[in-house]
Amino acid sequence: MAAYFGKISEENVKNNLVLIYQLLDEILDFGYPENSETGTLKTFITQQGIKSQHQTKKSSLRSPAR
């Protein structure tokens, strides 16, 4: 899934629910694993994922000097 929409987070899962369903549908056949190679999946599922706009910021706080 990370190949489609980057880091797996709650926001990305919500934004890409349809894409995740399509991936699971292609990967599992009647509950049995079938194909999970990214290159092969991209030939069947051509839609791009939505990457979250939220980026993590590095903290500018420093530990007190000792």
mmJSON file of the N, C-alpha and C atoms, coordinates in Angstrom:
{"data_MODEL":{"atom_site":{
"group_PDB":["ATOM","ATOM","ATOM","ATOM","ATOM","ATOM","ATOM","ATOM","ATOM","ATOM","ATOM","ATOM","ATOM","ATOM","ATOM","ATOM","ATOM","ATOM","ATOM","ATOM","ATOM","ATOM","ATOM","ATOM","ATOM","ATOM","ATOM","ATOM","ATOM","ATOM","ATOM","ATOM","ATOM","ATOM","ATOM","ATOM","ATOM","ATOM","ATOM","ATOM","ATOM","ATOM","ATOM","ATOM","ATOM","ATOM","ATOM","ATOM","ATOM","ATOM","ATOM","ATOM","ATOM","ATOM","ATOM","ATOM","ATOM","ATOM","ATOM","ATOM","ATOM","ATOM","ATOM","ATOM","ATOM","ATOM","ATOM","ATOM","ATOM","ATOM","ATOM","ATOM","ATOM","ATOM","ATOM","ATOM","ATOM","ATOM","ATOM","ATOM","ATOM","ATOM","ATOM","ATOM","ATOM","ATOM","ATOM","ATOM","ATOM","ATOM","ATOM","ATOM","ATOM","ATOM","ATOM","ATOM","ATOM","ATOM","ATOM","ATOM","ATOM","ATOM","ATOM","ATOM","ATOM","ATOM","ATOM","ATOM","ATOM","ATOM","ATOM","ATOM","ATOM","ATOM","ATOM","ATOM","ATOM","ATOM","ATOM","ATOM","ATOM","ATOM","ATOM","ATOM","ATOM","ATOM","ATOM","ATOM","ATOM","ATOM","ATOM","ATOM","ATOM","ATOM","ATOM","ATOM","ATOM","ATOM","ATOM","ATOM","ATOM","ATOM","ATOM","ATOM","ATOM","ATOM","ATOM","ATOM","ATOM","ATOM","ATOM","ATOM","ATOM","ATOM","ATOM","ATOM","ATOM","ATOM","ATOM","ATOM","ATOM","ATOM","ATOM","ATOM","ATOM","ATOM","ATOM","ATOM","ATOM","ATOM","ATOM","ATOM","ATOM","ATOM","ATOM","ATOM","ATOM","ATOM","ATOM","ATOM","ATOM","ATOM","ATOM","ATOM","ATOM","ATOM","ATOM","ATOM","ATOM","ATOM","ATOM","ATOM","ATOM","ATOM","ATOM","ATOM","ATOM","ATOM"],
"id":[1,2,3,4,5,6,7,8,9,10,11,12,13,14,15,16,17,18,19,20,21,22,23,24,25,26,27,28,29,30,31,32,33,34,35,36,37,38,39,40,41,42,43,44,45,46,47,48,49,50,51,52,53,54,55,56,57,58,59,60,61,62,63,64,65,66,67,68,69,70,71,72,73,74,75,76,77,78,79,80,81,82,83,84,85,86,87,88,89,90,91,92,93,94,95,96,97,98,99,100,101,102,103,104,105,106,107,108,109,110,111,112,113,114,115,116,117,118,119,120,121,122,123,124,125,126,127,128,129,130,131,132,133,134,135,136,137,138,139,140,141,142,143,144,145,146,147,148,149,150,151,152,153,154,155,156,157,158,159,160,161,162,163,164,165,166,167,168,169,170,171,172,173,174,175,176,177,178,179,180,181,182,183,184,185,186,187,188,189,190,191,192,193,194,195,196,197,198],
"type_symbol":["N","C","C","N","C","C","N","C","C","N","C","C","N","C","C","N","C","C","N","C","C","N","C","C","N","C","C","N","C","C","N","C","C","N","C","C","N","C","C","N","C","C","N","C","C","N","C","C","N","C","C","N","C","C","N","C","C","N","C","C","N","C","C","N","C","C","N","C","C","N","C","C","N","C","C","N","C","C","N","C","C","N","C","C","N","C","C","N","C","C","N","C","C","N","C","C","N","C","C","N","C","C","N","C","C","N","C","C","N","C","C","N","C","C","N","C","C","N","C","C","N","C","C","N","C","C","N","C","C","N","C","C","N","C","C","N","C","C","N","C","C","N","C","C","N","C","C","N","C","C","N","C","C","N","C","C","N","C","C","N","C","C","N","C","C","N","C","C","N","C","C","N","C","C","N","C","C","N","C","C","N","C","C","N","C","C","N","C","C","N","C","C","N","C","C","N","C","C"],
"label_atom_id":["N","CA","C","N","CA","C","N","CA","C","N","CA","C","N","CA","C","N","CA","C","N","CA","C","N","CA","C","N","CA","C","N","CA","C","N","CA","C","N","CA","C","N","CA","C","N","CA","C","N","CA","C","N","CA","C","N","CA","C","N","CA","C","N","CA","C","N","CA","C","N","CA","C","N","CA","C","N","CA","C","N","CA","C","N","CA","C","N","CA","C","N","CA","C","N","CA","C","N","CA","C","N","CA","C","N","CA","C","N","CA","C","N","CA","C","N","CA","C","N","CA","C","N","CA","C","N","CA","C","N","CA","C","N","CA","C","N","CA","C","N","CA","C","N","CA","C","N","CA","C","N","CA","C","N","CA","C","N","CA","C","N","CA","C","N","CA","C","N","CA","C","N","CA","C","N","CA","C","N","CA","C","N","CA","C","N","CA","C","N","CA","C","N","CA","C","N","CA","C","N","CA","C","N","CA","C","N","CA","C","N","CA","C","N","CA","C","N","CA","C","N","CA","C","N","CA","C","N","CA","C"],
"label_alt_id":[null,null,null,null,null,null,null,null,null,null,null,null,null,null,null,null,null,null,null,null,null,null,null,null,null,null,null,null,null,null,null,null,null,null,null,null,null,null,null,null,null,null,null,null,null,null,null,null,null,null,null,null,null,null,null,null,null,null,null,null,null,null,null,null,null,null,null,null,null,null,null,null,null,null,null,null,null,null,null,null,null,null,null,null,null,null,null,null,null,null,null,null,null,null,null,null,null,null,null,null,null,null,null,null,null,null,null,null,null,null,null,null,null,null,null,null,null,null,null,null,null,null,null,null,null,null,null,null,null,null,null,null,null,null,null,null,null,null,null,null,null,null,null,null,null,null,null,null,null,null,null,null,null,null,null,null,null,null,null,null,null,null,null,null,null,null,null,null,null,null,null,null,null,null,null,null,null,null,null,null,null,null,null,null,null,null,null,null,null,null,null,null,null,null,null,null,null,null],
"label_comp_id":["MET","MET","MET","ALA","ALA","ALA","ALA","ALA","ALA","TYR","TYR","TYR","PHE","PHE","PHE","GLY","GLY","GLY","LYS","LYS","LYS","ILE","ILE","ILE","SER","SER","SER","GLU","GLU","GLU","GLU","GLU","GLU","ASN","ASN","ASN","VAL","VAL","VAL","LYS","LYS","LYS","ASN","ASN","ASN","ASN","ASN","ASN","LEU","LEU","LEU","VAL","VAL","VAL","LEU","LEU","LEU","ILE","ILE","ILE","TYR","TYR","TYR","GLN","GLN","GLN","LEU","LEU","LEU","LEU","LEU","LEU","ASP","ASP","ASP","GLU","GLU","GLU","ILE","ILE","ILE","LEU","LEU","LEU","ASP","ASP","ASP","PHE","PHE","PHE","GLY","GLY","GLY","TYR","TYR","TYR","PRO","PRO","PRO","GLU","GLU","GLU","ASN","ASN","ASN","SER","SER","SER","GLU","GLU","GLU","THR","THR","THR","GLY","GLY","GLY","THR","THR","THR","LEU","LEU","LEU","LYS","LYS","LYS","THR","THR","THR","PHE","PHE","PHE","ILE","ILE","ILE","THR","THR","THR","GLN","GLN","GLN","GLN","GLN","GLN","GLY","GLY","GLY","ILE","ILE","ILE","LYS","LYS","LYS","SER","SER","SER","GLN","GLN","GLN","HIS","HIS","HIS","GLN","GLN","GLN","THR","THR","THR","LYS","LYS","LYS","LYS","LYS","LYS","SER","SER","SER","SER","SER","SER","LEU","LEU","LEU","ARG","ARG","ARG","SER","SER","SER","PRO","PRO","PRO","ALA","ALA","ALA","ARG","ARG","ARG"],
"label_asym_id":["A","A","A","A","A","A","A","A","A","A","A","A","A","A","A","A","A","A","A","A","A","A","A","A","A","A","A","A","A","A","A","A","A","A","A","A","A","A","A","A","A","A","A","A","A","A","A","A","A","A","A","A","A","A","A","A","A","A","A","A","A","A","A","A","A","A","A","A","A","A","A","A","A","A","A","A","A","A","A","A","A","A","A","A","A","A","A","A","A","A","A","A","A","A","A","A","A","A","A","A","A","A","A","A","A","A","A","A","A","A","A","A","A","A","A","A","A","A","A","A","A","A","A","A","A","A","A","A","A","A","A","A","A","A","A","A","A","A","A","A","A","A","A","A","A","A","A","A","A","A","A","A","A","A","A","A","A","A","A","A","A","A","A","A","A","A","A","A","A","A","A","A","A","A","A","A","A","A","A","A","A","A","A","A","A","A","A","A","A","A","A","A","A","A","A","A","A","A"],
"label_entity_id":["1","1","1","1","1","1","1","1","1","1","1","1","1","1","1","1","1","1","1","1","1","1","1","1","1","1","1","1","1","1","1","1","1","1","1","1","1","1","1","1","1","1","1","1","1","1","1","1","1","1","1","1","1","1","1","1","1","1","1","1","1","1","1","1","1","1","1","1","1","1","1","1","1","1","1","1","1","1","1","1","1","1","1","1","1","1","1","1","1","1","1","1","1","1","1","1","1","1","1","1","1","1","1","1","1","1","1","1","1","1","1","1","1","1","1","1","1","1","1","1","1","1","1","1","1","1","1","1","1","1","1","1","1","1","1","1","1","1","1","1","1","1","1","1","1","1","1","1","1","1","1","1","1","1","1","1","1","1","1","1","1","1","1","1","1","1","1","1","1","1","1","1","1","1","1","1","1","1","1","1","1","1","1","1","1","1","1","1","1","1","1","1","1","1","1","1","1","1"],
"label_seq_id":[1,1,1,2,2,2,3,3,3,4,4,4,5,5,5,6,6,6,7,7,7,8,8,8,9,9,9,10,10,10,11,11,11,12,12,12,13,13,13,14,14,14,15,15,15,16,16,16,17,17,17,18,18,18,19,19,19,20,20,20,21,21,21,22,22,22,23,23,23,24,24,24,25,25,25,26,26,26,27,27,27,28,28,28,29,29,29,30,30,30,31,31,31,32,32,32,33,33,33,34,34,34,35,35,35,36,36,36,37,37,37,38,38,38,39,39,39,40,40,40,41,41,41,42,42,42,43,43,43,44,44,44,45,45,45,46,46,46,47,47,47,48,48,48,49,49,49,50,50,50,51,51,51,52,52,52,53,53,53,54,54,54,55,55,55,56,56,56,57,57,57,58,58,58,59,59,59,60,60,60,61,61,61,62,62,62,63,63,63,64,64,64,65,65,65,66,66,66],
"pdbx_PDB_ins_code":[null,null,null,null,null,null,null,null,null,null,null,null,null,null,null,null,null,null,null,null,null,null,null,null,null,null,null,null,null,null,null,null,null,null,null,null,null,null,null,null,null,null,null,null,null,null,null,null,null,null,null,null,null,null,null,null,null,null,null,null,null,null,null,null,null,null,null,null,null,null,null,null,null,null,null,null,null,null,null,null,null,null,null,null,null,null,null,null,null,null,null,null,null,null,null,null,null,null,null,null,null,null,null,null,null,null,null,null,null,null,null,null,null,null,null,null,null,null,null,null,null,null,null,null,null,null,null,null,null,null,null,null,null,null,null,null,null,null,null,null,null,null,null,null,null,null,null,null,null,null,null,null,null,null,null,null,null,null,null,null,null,null,null,null,null,null,null,null,null,null,null,null,null,null,null,null,null,null,null,null,null,null,null,null,null,null,null,null,null,null,null,null,null,null,null,null,null,null],
"Cartn_x":[0.819,0.0,0.86,1.999,2.87,3.333,3.395,3.8,2.751,1.52,0.45,0.253,0.337,0.049,1.002,2.189,3.204,3.01,3.331,3.263,1.844,1.736,0.426,0.052,-1.001,-1.497,-3.02,-3.633,-5.097,-5.701,-5.12,-5.632,-5.506,-4.374,-4.185,-5.138,-5.4,-6.345,-7.74,-8.157,-9.472,-9.577,-8.524,-8.547,-8.471,-7.959,-7.728,-8.48,-9.629,-10.375,-10.748,-11.164,-11.538,-10.314,-9.201,-7.962,-7.515,-7.611,-7.234,-8.143,-9.428,-10.36,-9.963,-9.616,-9.202,-7.932,-6.979,-5.742,-6.016,-6.833,-7.157,-7.919,-8.774,-9.526,-8.596,-7.564,-6.605,-5.645,-5.275,-4.303,-4.927,-6.166,-6.828,-7.882,-7.865,-8.865,-9.572,-10.822,-11.611,-10.912,-10.232,-9.575,-8.17,-7.708,-6.359,-5.455,-4.23,-3.305,-3.037,-3.098,-2.885,-1.684,-1.712,-0.648,-0.424,0.796,1.056,2.253,2.732,3.859,3.374,4.048,3.625,3.575,4.57,4.61,3.416,3.047,1.903,0.599,0.478,-0.744,-0.948,0.139,0.013,-0.481,-0.365,-0.927,-2.45,-2.985,-4.431,-5.068,-4.387,-4.914,-4.067,-4.611,-3.834,-4.086,-5.065,-5.369,-4.267,-3.96,-2.943,-3.593,-2.865,-3.36,-3.296,-4.039,-4.038,-3.101,-2.044,-1.096,-1.58,-1.377,-1.859,-1.062,-1.721,-1.086,-0.371,-0.689,-0.101,1.325,2.267,3.656,4.127,4.966,5.479,6.548,6.471,7.439,8.412,9.658,10.656,10.525,10.634,10.519,11.756,11.525,12.653,13.046,12.411,12.729,14.035,14.809,16.08,16.055,16.841,16.923,17.737,17.408,18.123,19.602,20.425,21.873,22.182,23.129,23.488,24.822],
"Cartn_y":[-1.192,0.0,1.251,1.177,2.35,2.778,1.85,2.201,3.07,3.017,3.798,5.161,5.235,6.525,6.906,6.347,6.755,6.13,6.91,6.437,6.016,4.898,4.407,5.092,5.896,6.599,6.552,6.955,6.945,7.83,8.997,9.927,9.34,8.705,8.107,6.939,6.16,5.054,5.591,6.653,7.25,7.813,8.476,9.102,8.097,6.909,5.924,4.623,4.69,3.483,2.664,3.316,2.601,1.919,2.617,2.049,0.844,0.941,-0.171,-1.371,-1.118,-2.203,-2.881,-2.087,-2.655,-3.488,-2.986,-3.738,-5.073,-5.041,-6.28,-7.249,-6.725,-7.562,-8.263,-7.577,-8.18,-9.132,-8.807,-9.623,-10.934,-10.87,-12.052,-12.588,-13.885,-14.529,-15.58,-15.313,-16.183,-16.411,-15.368,-15.447,-16.017,-16.421,-16.971,-15.971,-15.795,-14.86,-15.294,-14.331,-14.664,-13.93,-12.615,-11.842,-10.57,-10.369,-9.172,-8.37,-8.668,-7.918,-6.569,-5.506,-4.143,-3.909,-4.365,-4.164,-4.789,-5.991,-6.674,-5.987,-5.567,-4.896,-3.577,-2.865,-1.569,-1.715,-2.901,-3.097,-3.203,-3.684,-3.821,-2.607,-2.022,-0.873,0.334,1.163,2.281,3.592,3.632,4.879,5.192,6.468,6.919,7.179,6.959,7.227,8.705,9.096,10.476,10.536,11.31,11.444,12.531,12.333,13.311,14.599,15.707,17.013,17.304,16.535,16.736,16.206,17.064,16.649,16.806,15.907,16.005,17.079,17.893,18.966,18.552,18.866,18.576,19.598,19.132,20.016,20.893,22.155,23.069,23.195,22.411,22.447,21.71,22.254,21.633,21.277,20.296,19.947,21.016,21.284,22.327,21.984,23.006,22.812,22.384,21.55,21.06,21.551],
"Cartn_z":[0.0,0.0,0.0,0.637,0.703,-0.686,-1.634,-3.001,-3.688,-3.229,-3.843,-3.194,-1.86,-1.228,-0.108,-0.104,0.866,2.229,3.241,4.62,4.984,5.653,6.07,7.379,7.318,8.496,8.463,9.552,9.627,8.54,8.331,7.324,5.918,5.619,4.302,4.072,5.103,4.971,4.68,5.378,5.139,3.725,3.262,1.94,0.8,1.056,0.003,0.237,0.865,1.211,-0.026,-1.088,-2.313,-2.918,-2.943,-3.471,-2.643,-1.333,-0.459,-0.709,-0.906,-1.216,-2.527,-3.55,-4.835,-4.684,-3.908,-3.688,-3.001,-1.952,-1.244,-2.137,-3.004,-3.925,-4.915,-5.371,-6.294,-5.587,-4.353,-3.62,-3.139,-2.668,-2.116,-3.076,-3.29,-4.13,-3.281,-2.939,-2.066,-0.724,-0.227,1.068,1.039,-0.137,-0.261,-0.972,-0.475,-1.132,-2.568,-3.474,-4.877,-5.458,-5.437,-6.062,-5.261,-4.801,-4.002,-4.51,-5.712,-6.264,-6.774,-6.352,-6.681,-8.182,-8.908,-10.356,-11.06,-10.661,-11.256,-10.88,-9.62,-9.179,-9.914,-10.213,-10.889,-12.325,-12.922,-14.261,-14.207,-13.086,-12.935,-12.268,-11.301,-10.561,-10.931,-11.806,-12.346,-11.623,-10.754,-10.048,-9.045,-8.897,-7.948,-6.597,-5.555,-4.211,-3.884,-2.856,-2.372,-1.18,-1.308,-0.205,0.733,2.022,2.995,2.896,3.184,3.152,4.458,5.492,6.815,6.813,7.148,7.231,8.666,9.075,10.436,10.496,11.54,11.73,12.817,12.599,13.621,14.736,15.925,17.079,17.194,17.488,17.655,19.122,19.972,21.399,21.654,22.524,22.882,24.359,24.695,26.112,26.831,28.083,28.827,28.978,28.944,29.1,30.519,30.667,32.007,32.401],
"occupancy":[1.0,1.0,1.0,1.0,1.0,1.0,1.0,1.0,1.0,1.0,1.0,1.0,1.0,1.0,1.0,1.0,1.0,1.0,1.0,1.0,1.0,1.0,1.0,1.0,1.0,1.0,1.0,1.0,1.0,1.0,1.0,1.0,1.0,1.0,1.0,1.0,1.0,1.0,1.0,1.0,1.0,1.0,1.0,1.0,1.0,1.0,1.0,1.0,1.0,1.0,1.0,1.0,1.0,1.0,1.0,1.0,1.0,1.0,1.0,1.0,1.0,1.0,1.0,1.0,1.0,1.0,1.0,1.0,1.0,1.0,1.0,1.0,1.0,1.0,1.0,1.0,1.0,1.0,1.0,1.0,1.0,1.0,1.0,1.0,1.0,1.0,1.0,1.0,1.0,1.0,1.0,1.0,1.0,1.0,1.0,1.0,1.0,1.0,1.0,1.0,1.0,1.0,1.0,1.0,1.0,1.0,1.0,1.0,1.0,1.0,1.0,1.0,1.0,1.0,1.0,1.0,1.0,1.0,1.0,1.0,1.0,1.0,1.0,1.0,1.0,1.0,1.0,1.0,1.0,1.0,1.0,1.0,1.0,1.0,1.0,1.0,1.0,1.0,1.0,1.0,1.0,1.0,1.0,1.0,1.0,1.0,1.0,1.0,1.0,1.0,1.0,1.0,1.0,1.0,1.0,1.0,1.0,1.0,1.0,1.0,1.0,1.0,1.0,1.0,1.0,1.0,1.0,1.0,1.0,1.0,1.0,1.0,1.0,1.0,1.0,1.0,1.0,1.0,1.0,1.0,1.0,1.0,1.0,1.0,1.0,1.0,1.0,1.0,1.0,1.0,1.0,1.0,1.0,1.0,1.0,1.0,1.0,1.0],
"B_iso_or_equiv":[0.0,0.0,0.0,0.0,0.0,0.0,0.0,0.0,0.0,0.0,0.0,0.0,0.0,0.0,0.0,0.0,0.0,0.0,0.0,0.0,0.0,0.0,0.0,0.0,0.0,0.0,0.0,0.0,0.0,0.0,0.0,0.0,0.0,0.0,0.0,0.0,0.0,0.0,0.0,0.0,0.0,0.0,0.0,0.0,0.0,0.0,0.0,0.0,0.0,0.0,0.0,0.0,0.0,0.0,0.0,0.0,0.0,0.0,0.0,0.0,0.0,0.0,0.0,0.0,0.0,0.0,0.0,0.0,0.0,0.0,0.0,0.0,0.0,0.0,0.0,0.0,0.0,0.0,0.0,0.0,0.0,0.0,0.0,0.0,0.0,0.0,0.0,0.0,0.0,0.0,0.0,0.0,0.0,0.0,0.0,0.0,0.0,0.0,0.0,0.0,0.0,0.0,0.0,0.0,0.0,0.0,0.0,0.0,0.0,0.0,0.0,0.0,0.0,0.0,0.0,0.0,0.0,0.0,0.0,0.0,0.0,0.0,0.0,0.0,0.0,0.0,0.0,0.0,0.0,0.0,0.0,0.0,0.0,0.0,0.0,0.0,0.0,0.0,0.0,0.0,0.0,0.0,0.0,0.0,0.0,0.0,0.0,0.0,0.0,0.0,0.0,0.0,0.0,0.0,0.0,0.0,0.0,0.0,0.0,0.0,0.0,0.0,0.0,0.0,0.0,0.0,0.0,0.0,0.0,0.0,0.0,0.0,0.0,0.0,0.0,0.0,0.0,0.0,0.0,0.0,0.0,0.0,0.0,0.0,0.0,0.0,0.0,0.0,0.0,0.0,0.0,0.0,0.0,0.0,0.0,0.0,0.0,0.0],
"pdbx_formal_charge":[null,null,null,null,null,null,null,null,null,null,null,null,null,null,null,null,null,null,null,null,null,null,null,null,null,null,null,null,null,null,null,null,null,null,null,null,null,null,null,null,null,null,null,null,null,null,null,null,null,null,null,null,null,null,null,null,null,null,null,null,null,null,null,null,null,null,null,null,null,null,null,null,null,null,null,null,null,null,null,null,null,null,null,null,null,null,null,null,null,null,null,null,null,null,null,null,null,null,null,null,null,null,null,null,null,null,null,null,null,null,null,null,null,null,null,null,null,null,null,null,null,null,null,null,null,null,null,null,null,null,null,null,null,null,null,null,null,null,null,null,null,null,null,null,null,null,null,null,null,null,null,null,null,null,null,null,null,null,null,null,null,null,null,null,null,null,null,null,null,null,null,null,null,null,null,null,null,null,null,null,null,null,null,null,null,null,null,null,null,null,null,null,null,null,null,null,null,null],
"auth_seq_id":[1,1,1,2,2,2,3,3,3,4,4,4,5,5,5,6,6,6,7,7,7,8,8,8,9,9,9,10,10,10,11,11,11,12,12,12,13,13,13,14,14,14,15,15,15,16,16,16,17,17,17,18,18,18,19,19,19,20,20,20,21,21,21,22,22,22,23,23,23,24,24,24,25,25,25,26,26,26,27,27,27,28,28,28,29,29,29,30,30,30,31,31,31,32,32,32,33,33,33,34,34,34,35,35,35,36,36,36,37,37,37,38,38,38,39,39,39,40,40,40,41,41,41,42,42,42,43,43,43,44,44,44,45,45,45,46,46,46,47,47,47,48,48,48,49,49,49,50,50,50,51,51,51,52,52,52,53,53,53,54,54,54,55,55,55,56,56,56,57,57,57,58,58,58,59,59,59,60,60,60,61,61,61,62,62,62,63,63,63,64,64,64,65,65,65,66,66,66],
"auth_comp_id":["MET","MET","MET","ALA","ALA","ALA","ALA","ALA","ALA","TYR","TYR","TYR","PHE","PHE","PHE","GLY","GLY","GLY","LYS","LYS","LYS","ILE","ILE","ILE","SER","SER","SER","GLU","GLU","GLU","GLU","GLU","GLU","ASN","ASN","ASN","VAL","VAL","VAL","LYS","LYS","LYS","ASN","ASN","ASN","ASN","ASN","ASN","LEU","LEU","LEU","VAL","VAL","VAL","LEU","LEU","LEU","ILE","ILE","ILE","TYR","TYR","TYR","GLN","GLN","GLN","LEU","LEU","LEU","LEU","LEU","LEU","ASP","ASP","ASP","GLU","GLU","GLU","ILE","ILE","ILE","LEU","LEU","LEU","ASP","ASP","ASP","PHE","PHE","PHE","GLY","GLY","GLY","TYR","TYR","TYR","PRO","PRO","PRO","GLU","GLU","GLU","ASN","ASN","ASN","SER","SER","SER","GLU","GLU","GLU","THR","THR","THR","GLY","GLY","GLY","THR","THR","THR","LEU","LEU","LEU","LYS","LYS","LYS","THR","THR","THR","PHE","PHE","PHE","ILE","ILE","ILE","THR","THR","THR","GLN","GLN","GLN","GLN","GLN","GLN","GLY","GLY","GLY","ILE","ILE","ILE","LYS","LYS","LYS","SER","SER","SER","GLN","GLN","GLN","HIS","HIS","HIS","GLN","GLN","GLN","THR","THR","THR","LYS","LYS","LYS","LYS","LYS","LYS","SER","SER","SER","SER","SER","SER","LEU","LEU","LEU","ARG","ARG","ARG","SER","SER","SER","PRO","PRO","PRO","ALA","ALA","ALA","ARG","ARG","ARG"],
"auth_asym_id":["A","A","A","A","A","A","A","A","A","A","A","A","A","A","A","A","A","A","A","A","A","A","A","A","A","A","A","A","A","A","A","A","A","A","A","A","A","A","A","A","A","A","A","A","A","A","A","A","A","A","A","A","A","A","A","A","A","A","A","A","A","A","A","A","A","A","A","A","A","A","A","A","A","A","A","A","A","A","A","A","A","A","A","A","A","A","A","A","A","A","A","A","A","A","A","A","A","A","A","A","A","A","A","A","A","A","A","A","A","A","A","A","A","A","A","A","A","A","A","A","A","A","A","A","A","A","A","A","A","A","A","A","A","A","A","A","A","A","A","A","A","A","A","A","A","A","A","A","A","A","A","A","A","A","A","A","A","A","A","A","A","A","A","A","A","A","A","A","A","A","A","A","A","A","A","A","A","A","A","A","A","A","A","A","A","A","A","A","A","A","A","A","A","A","A","A","A","A"],
"auth_atom_id":["N","CA","C","N","CA","C","N","CA","C","N","CA","C","N","CA","C","N","CA","C","N","CA","C","N","CA","C","N","CA","C","N","CA","C","N","CA","C","N","CA","C","N","CA","C","N","CA","C","N","CA","C","N","CA","C","N","CA","C","N","CA","C","N","CA","C","N","CA","C","N","CA","C","N","CA","C","N","CA","C","N","CA","C","N","CA","C","N","CA","C","N","CA","C","N","CA","C","N","CA","C","N","CA","C","N","CA","C","N","CA","C","N","CA","C","N","CA","C","N","CA","C","N","CA","C","N","CA","C","N","CA","C","N","CA","C","N","CA","C","N","CA","C","N","CA","C","N","CA","C","N","CA","C","N","CA","C","N","CA","C","N","CA","C","N","CA","C","N","CA","C","N","CA","C","N","CA","C","N","CA","C","N","CA","C","N","CA","C","N","CA","C","N","CA","C","N","CA","C","N","CA","C","N","CA","C","N","CA","C","N","CA","C","N","CA","C","N","CA","C","N","CA","C","N","CA","C","N","CA","C"],
"pdbx_PDB_model_num":[1,1,1,1,1,1,1,1,1,1,1,1,1,1,1,1,1,1,1,1,1,1,1,1,1,1,1,1,1,1,1,1,1,1,1,1,1,1,1,1,1,1,1,1,1,1,1,1,1,1,1,1,1,1,1,1,1,1,1,1,1,1,1,1,1,1,1,1,1,1,1,1,1,1,1,1,1,1,1,1,1,1,1,1,1,1,1,1,1,1,1,1,1,1,1,1,1,1,1,1,1,1,1,1,1,1,1,1,1,1,1,1,1,1,1,1,1,1,1,1,1,1,1,1,1,1,1,1,1,1,1,1,1,1,1,1,1,1,1,1,1,1,1,1,1,1,1,1,1,1,1,1,1,1,1,1,1,1,1,1,1,1,1,1,1,1,1,1,1,1,1,1,1,1,1,1,1,1,1,1,1,1,1,1,1,1,1,1,1,1,1,1,1,1,1,1,1,1]
}}}
